[in-house]
């Protein structure tokens, strides 16, 4: 049974173990301002005021997987230098296992240093020693991969930048081993000769790379792309050729079908790293048992999020899940969130410095008083989470005949409100356990409660009491309906 995209992101993705093998890089940016020309030569002088570093190449693929909360293992070759120390420190901070990195005295850690004056790139300096791996380096990487496979891997990504790690024999060996363990292997290719990638599960060229492999150029149109992909798939026994097509999305060609997945309608700021995001999300989804349609859709949505940001920025699991759920809600495919999902959202929002507000209630017949109360609660922070009593707990509190609307209907109506970010059910008499799991910044209660009387207050940073609107209540509405029926008015 295949998982849908949202269910996969909500649970199984965190249990996946993925290995990334390839050309590991460090991207460094020196930002400055230019106000004069050098007296030594006719070149601008950049006064540097900020230096940043990000993981690049195969390391960026690994960073994407780590942000998706997979367990990630990276293998490749680095130099024994300062850039390697910085690279490994950043991998540690990202939670990526880098025991597969082989230090080579004869190489430099591949580093791309960019100097920018204002927003304009002035110069790029590349530090690298490209070349195929030595026999000893290959043997070390192979042993590392063998150990991981025996312990259990969900999938492998090979990120080839033609710097030497992804040699012909090594790529063939990785694909063969993946087949023996019946796990998917995805190739992010380089160059026109794909023979070393034969037999892989996925290959993800962009349009330019697809044209290079085909040996001719073509327009970005469906028929031509499909023709190229079919020829490459047949020639190299590749199960799925996935062509990323910029503003036209993605096209997948395999033995059974052709899928065209349109790009997300998002304003594009920077396409840096989008291909790495597609590779990470697509392989993770396939390894997690997501159907091909949903896996491609998920990768496309993730790429849309990435290109809407400036610079190389991986997509986060909660960020992608929120995007998928919002899209489903717009399509009328509302799905109730679990406690674990809501708690995960809350943790991510808080980690980003955004205040999380929580309140709860039965909300049996939603009326103006409810909406006013929720809007006031939402104004206290960035995100409002609403806990809703299940039908059984409402009956215990309100008595027989209540609720008038089912728990799923009540949750669905609340979720449609612009001021509400998430809705979650609880079946206990009080929301204390739910509040403990969410740990909001602000806990809101309505009515004439005292702060010391509010259940779950010990799990929140602050408690706020908001008055209900006078003249509005579900009980009052019910009584009015009963009265009108008795008097024959309805």
C-alpha positions in Angstrom: 0.0 0.0 0.0 1.4 3.4 -1.0 1.4 6.4 1.3 0.1 9.8 0.2 2.4 12.8 0.4 1.0 14.3 3.6 0.9 11.0 5.5 4.5 10.3 4.5 5.8 13.7 5.6 3.9 13.4 8.9 5.5 10.2 9.9 7.6 7.7 8.0 10.1 10.2 6.5 11.7 10.6 9.9 12.6 6.9 10.0 14.4 6.8 6.7 18.1 6.2 6.4 19.5 7.7 3.2 23.1 7.6 1.9 24.5 10.5 -0.3 27.6 9.8 -2.3 29.4 12.2 -4.5 31.4 15.4 -4.9 31.2 17.2 -1.6 31.7 21.0 -1.8 31.8 24.1 0.4 30.2 27.3 -1.0 31.6 30.5 0.6 30.3 34.1 0.0 32.2 37.3 0.8 29.8 40.2 0.7 31.2 43.7 0.4 30.6 47.2 -0.9 32.5 48.8 -3.8 33.2 52.5 -3.6 36.5 52.9 -5.5 38.9 51.5 -8.0 42.2 50.0 -6.9 45.3 52.3 -7.4 47.3 49.1 -8.1 45.3 47.9 -11.1 42.0 48.9 -12.9 39.9 46.6 -10.6 37.2 47.5 -8.1 38.0 47.3 -4.4 35.4 45.4 -2.3 35.3 46.2 1.4 34.1 42.9 2.9 31.6 43.2 5.7 30.0 39.7 5.8 31.2 36.2 5.2 28.8 33.2 5.0 29.3 29.5 4.1 26.8 26.9 3.0 27.0 23.2 2.1 27.3 22.6 -1.6 27.3 19.8 -4.2 26.5 16.4 -2.6 26.6 18.1 0.8 23.7 20.3 -0.2 21.7 17.2 -1.2 22.5 15.8 2.3 21.5 19.0 3.9 18.1 18.8 2.1 17.5 15.3 3.5 18.6 16.4 7.0 16.1 19.3 6.9 13.4 16.7 5.8 14.4 14.9 9.1 15.8 11.8 7.5 18.9 10.1 8.9 21.6 11.0 6.5 25.0 9.5 5.8 27.4 11.2 3.4 30.4 9.7 1.5 33.0 11.5 -0.6 36.5 12.8 -0.6 37.9 16.0 1.0 41.3 17.6 1.5 43.0 17.8 4.8 42.7 21.5 5.2 40.8 24.4 6.9 37.9 24.2 4.5 37.4 20.5 5.4 37.3 21.5 9.1 34.6 24.1 8.3 32.7 21.6 6.1 32.7 18.9 8.8 31.6 21.4 11.5 28.6 22.4 9.3 27.7 18.8 8.7 27.8 18.2 12.4 25.5 21.1 13.0 23.1 19.8 10.4 23.0 16.4 12.0 24.6 14.6 9.0 26.8 11.6 9.7 30.1 12.2 7.7 32.1 9.1 8.7 32.1 8.3 4.9 34.2 11.4 4.1 37.8 10.3 3.1 40.5 12.8 3.7 43.1 12.9 1.0 46.5 14.6 1.4 46.7 15.0 -2.4 43.4 16.9 -2.8 41.9 20.2 -1.7 38.4 20.3 -0.3 36.3 21.5 -3.2 35.4 25.1 -2.4 33.8 27.8 -4.4 34.5 31.3 -3.1 32.3 34.1 -4.4 33.1 37.8 -3.9 30.1 40.1 -4.2 29.9 43.9 -4.4 26.4 44.8 -3.4 24.2 42.3 -5.1 26.6 41.8 -8.0 29.0 38.8 -8.2 32.4 40.2 -9.0 34.6 37.1 -8.9 34.5 33.4 -8.2 37.5 31.4 -7.0 37.5 27.6 -7.2 39.7 25.5 -5.0 39.8 21.9 -6.2 41.9 19.0 -7.4 39.6 17.0 -9.7 40.5 13.4 -10.7 39.3 9.8 -10.2 39.6 8.2 -6.8 42.7 6.1 -6.0 42.2 2.4 -5.4 42.6 3.0 -1.7 40.0 5.8 -1.6 37.6 3.7 -3.6 38.1 0.7 -1.2 37.5 2.9 1.8 34.3 4.3 0.4 33.1 0.9 -0.7 33.6 -0.6 2.8 31.7 2.3 4.3 28.8 1.8 2.0 28.8 -2.0 2.6 28.5 -1.4 6.3 25.5 0.9 5.9 23.8 -1.5 3.5 24.1 -4.3 6.0 22.7 -2.2 8.8 19.8 -1.1 6.6 19.4 1.8 4.1 16.3 3.1 2.5 18.0 4.5 -0.6 21.1 6.1 -2.1 21.6 9.3 -4.0 24.7 9.7 -6.2 25.5 13.4 -6.8 27.9 13.7 -9.7 29.7 17.0 -10.4 32.5 15.3 -12.5 35.1 16.0 -9.8 36.3 12.4 -9.5 34.2 10.6 -6.8 31.7 9.2 -9.3 34.0 7.3 -11.5 32.6 4.8 -14.0 33.4 1.6 -12.0 32.4 3.1 -8.6 29.0 4.3 -10.0 28.3 0.8 -11.5 29.3 -0.8 -8.2 26.9 1.4 -6.2 24.0 0.7 -8.5 24.7 -3.0 -8.4 24.8 -3.1 -4.6 21.6 -1.1 -4.4 19.9 -3.6 -6.6 21.1 -6.5 -4.4 19.6 -4.9 -1.4 16.4 -3.9 -3.4 16.6 -0.2 -2.5 16.2 2.7 -5.0 19.3 4.7 -6.2 18.9 8.1 -7.7 21.5 9.7 -9.9 22.0 13.5 -10.4 24.1 13.2 -13.6 26.9 15.0 -15.2 28.2 14.8 -18.7 26.9 13.3 -21.9 27.9 9.6 -21.3 25.3 7.9 -19.0 26.6 4.4 -19.5 28.0 4.4 -15.9 24.5 5.1 -14.6 22.9 2.1 -16.3 20.3 0.3 -14.2 19.6 3.1 -11.7 16.1 3.7 -10.4 15.9 7.4 -11.1 18.1 9.9 -13.0 17.3 13.6 -12.7 18.8 15.7 -15.5 17.7 19.3 -16.2 16.9 20.2 -19.8 20.5 21.2 -20.6 21.8 17.9 -19.2 19.1 15.9 -21.0 20.1 17.5 -24.3 23.8 16.8 -23.7 23.0 13.1 -23.1 20.9 13.0 -26.3 23.5 14.7 -28.4 21.3 17.5 -29.7 19.4 20.5 -28.5 15.6 20.8 -28.4 12.9 23.3 -27.3 11.3 22.8 -23.9 8.2 21.1 -25.2 6.6 17.9 -24.1 7.0 15.7 -27.1 10.7 16.4 -27.6 11.5 15.9 -23.9 9.6 12.6 -23.9 11.4 11.4 -27.0 14.8 12.1 -25.5 13.9 10.5 -22.2 12.5 7.4 -23.8 15.7 6.9 -25.8 17.9 7.4 -22.8 15.8 5.1 -20.6 16.0 2.3 -23.2 19.7 2.8 -24.0 20.8 2.7 -20.3 18.1 0.5 -18.7 17.1 3.3 -16.4 13.7 2.8 -14.7 12.6 6.4 -14.4 14.0 9.4 -16.3 13.0 12.6 -14.5 13.6 15.8 -16.5 13.4 19.0 -14.5 12.2 21.8 -16.9 12.3 25.1 -15.0 9.0 26.9 -15.3 7.4 23.9 -17.0 7.9 21.7 -14.0 9.0 18.0 -14.4 8.4 15.2 -16.8 8.8 11.5 -15.8 9.2 8.8 -18.3 9.3 5.0 -17.5 8.2 1.8 -19.1 4.5 2.2 -18.2 3.7 5.9 -18.3 4.6 9.5 -18.9 3.9 12.0 -16.1 3.9 15.8 -16.6 4.0 17.7 -13.3 3.5 21.4 -13.7 5.7 23.8 -11.7 4.2 25.4 -8.6 2.9 28.9 -9.3 5.4 30.7 -7.0 7.4 33.8 -7.7 11.0 32.8 -8.5 13.9 34.6 -6.7 16.7 32.1 -7.0 17.0 28.6 -8.6 20.2 27.7 -6.7 19.9 24.3 -5.2 16.5 23.4 -6.7 17.9 20.3 -8.4 19.4 19.1 -5.2 16.0 19.6 -3.5 14.2 17.6 -6.2 16.7 14.7 -5.9 16.4 14.6 -2.1 12.6 14.8 -1.9 12.0 12.4 -4.8 14.4 9.7 -3.5 13.1 10.0 0.1 9.5 9.7 -1.1 10.3 6.6 -3.2 12.2 5.0 -0.4 9.3 5.7 1.9 6.7 3.9 -0.2 5.0 7.0 -1.7 3.4 6.4 -5.1 5.3 7.9 -8.1 2.5 10.5 -8.8 2.7 11.8 -5.2 6.5 11.5 -5.1 6.9 13.7 -8.2 4.2 16.1 -6.9 6.0 16.4 -3.6 9.4 17.1 -5.2 7.8 19.7 -7.4 6.2 21.5 -4.5 9.5 21.4 -2.6 11.4 22.9 -5.6 8.8 25.7 -5.7 9.4 26.6 -2.1 13.2 26.6 -2.6 13.2 28.9 -5.7 11.0 31.4 -3.8 14.0 32.0 -1.4 17.2 33.9 -2.0 20.3 31.7 -2.0 20.8 28.0 -1.5 18.2 27.1 1.2 17.0 23.6 1.8 13.3 23.0 2.4 12.3 21.9 5.9 9.9 19.0 6.5 7.3 21.0 8.4 7.5 23.8 5.8 6.8 21.3 3.0 4.0 19.5 5.1 2.4 22.9 5.7 2.5 23.7 2.0 1.0 20.3 1.1 -1.8 20.6 3.7 -2.6 24.2 2.6 -2.8 23.0 -1.0 -5.1 20.2 0.0 -7.3 22.5 1.9 -7.7 24.8 -1.1 -8.7 21.8 -3.1 -11.3 20.7 -0.6 -9.2 17.8 0.7 -9.1 18.7 4.3 -7.3 16.2 6.5 -7.3 16.2 10.3 -3.9 16.7 11.9 -2.5 14.4 14.6 -1.1 15.6 17.9 2.4 14.7 16.7 2.0 16.8 13.5 0.7 19.8 15.5 3.4 19.5 18.1 6.0 19.3 15.3 4.6 22.5 13.7 4.7 24.3 17.1 8.3 23.2 17.7 9.4 24.5 14.2 7.5 27.8 14.6 9.0 28.4 18.0 12.5 27.5 16.8 12.1 30.3 14.2 11.2 32.8 16.9 7.5 32.8 16.1 5.0 32.9 19.0 2.5 30.0 19.2 -0.9 30.6 20.8 -3.2 27.8 22.0 -6.8 27.7 23.0 -9.5 25.1 23.1 -13.2 24.5 23.2 -16.2 22.5 21.9 -17.1 25.1 19.2 -20.4 23.1 18.5 -22.2 25.8 16.5 -19.7 28.3 15.4 -21.0 31.9 15.9 -19.8 35.5 15.9 -18.7 35.2 19.6 -16.4 32.3 18.7 -14.9 34.1 15.7 -14.3 37.3 17.7 -12.6 35.3 20.5 -10.4 33.4 18.1 -9.4 36.6 16.2 -8.3 38.2 19.5 -6.4 35.1 20.4 -4.6 35.0 17.1 -3.5 38.6 17.5 -1.4 37.6 20.5 1.1 35.7 18.4 2.1 34.5 15.0 0.3 31.1 14.9 -3.0 30.0 16.6 -3.6 26.3 17.4 -7.1 25.3 18.4 -7.8 22.1 20.4 -11.3 20.8 19.9 -13.2 18.4 22.2 -14.1 15.1 20.6 -17.8 14.1 20.4 -17.4 11.7 23.4 -15.8 14.4 25.6 -18.5 17.0 24.6 -21.2 14.6 25.7 -19.5 14.1 29.1 -19.3 17.9 29.5 -22.6 19.1 27.9 -24.8 16.0 28.4 -26.9 13.9 25.9 -27.9 15.6 22.7 -24.6 17.3 22.3 -22.7 18.0 20.2 -25.0 19.0 17.4 -22.1 18.9 14.9 -19.6 16.0 14.7 -16.0 16.5 15.7 -14.7 16.3 12.1 -17.2 18.9 11.0 -16.4 21.2 13.8 -12.7 20.8 13.2 -13.1 21.4 9.4 -15.1 24.7 10.0 -12.5 26.0 12.4 -9.6 25.1 10.0 -11.2 27.2 7.3 -10.9 30.4 9.4 -8.1 32.7 8.3 -7.0 33.3 11.9 -6.5 29.6 12.7 -3.3 27.8 11.7 -3.9 24.3 13.0 -6.8 22.3 14.6 -6.3 19.1 16.7 -8.8 16.9 18.6 -8.5 15.8 22.2 -10.7 13.3 24.0 -9.8 13.9 27.6 -11.9 16.0 29.9 -9.2 18.7 29.9 -6.6 19.6 27.3 -3.7 19.3 29.8 -1.9 16.5 27.9 -2.3 18.2 24.6 -0.9 21.5 26.0 2.0 19.6 27.5 2.8 18.2 24.0 2.5 21.5 22.2 4.0 23.8 24.9 2.6 27.1 23.5 4.1 30.5 24.2 0.7 31.8 25.1 -2.3 29.8 26.5 -5.6 31.6 26.0 -8.8 30.9 27.9 -12.1 32.7 27.6 -14.6 33.9 30.2 -14.0 34.9 33.8 -11.2 32.4 34.7 -8.4 33.4 36.9 -4.9 32.5 35.6 -4.3 30.2 38.5 -7.4 28.2 37.5 -6.4 27.5 33.9 -5.6 23.9 33.1 -2.2 23.3 31.5 -0.8 26.7 32.5 2.4 25.0 33.7 3.3 24.1 30.1 2.9 27.6 28.6 5.1 30.7 29.1 2.1 32.9 29.6 -1.6 32.7 30.2 -4.1 35.3 28.8 -7.8 35.6 29.6 -10.1 36.9 26.8 -13.7 37.9 27.5 -16.4 36.3 25.4 -18.7 38.5 23.4 -21.9 39.2 25.3 -25.1 37.8 23.9 -23.5 34.9 22.0 -23.5 31.3 23.0 -24.3 27.9 21.4 -26.7 27.1 24.2 -28.6 30.3 23.5 -28.8 29.4 19.8 -30.2 26.0 20.7 -32.7 27.4 23.1 -33.9 29.9 20.5 -34.4 27.2 17.9 -36.3 25.0 20.4 -38.5 28.0 21.4 -39.3 28.8 17.7 -40.2 25.2 17.0 -42.5 25.0 20.0 -44.2 28.2 18.9 -44.5 27.0 15.4 -42.4 29.7 13.9 -40.1 27.2 12.1 
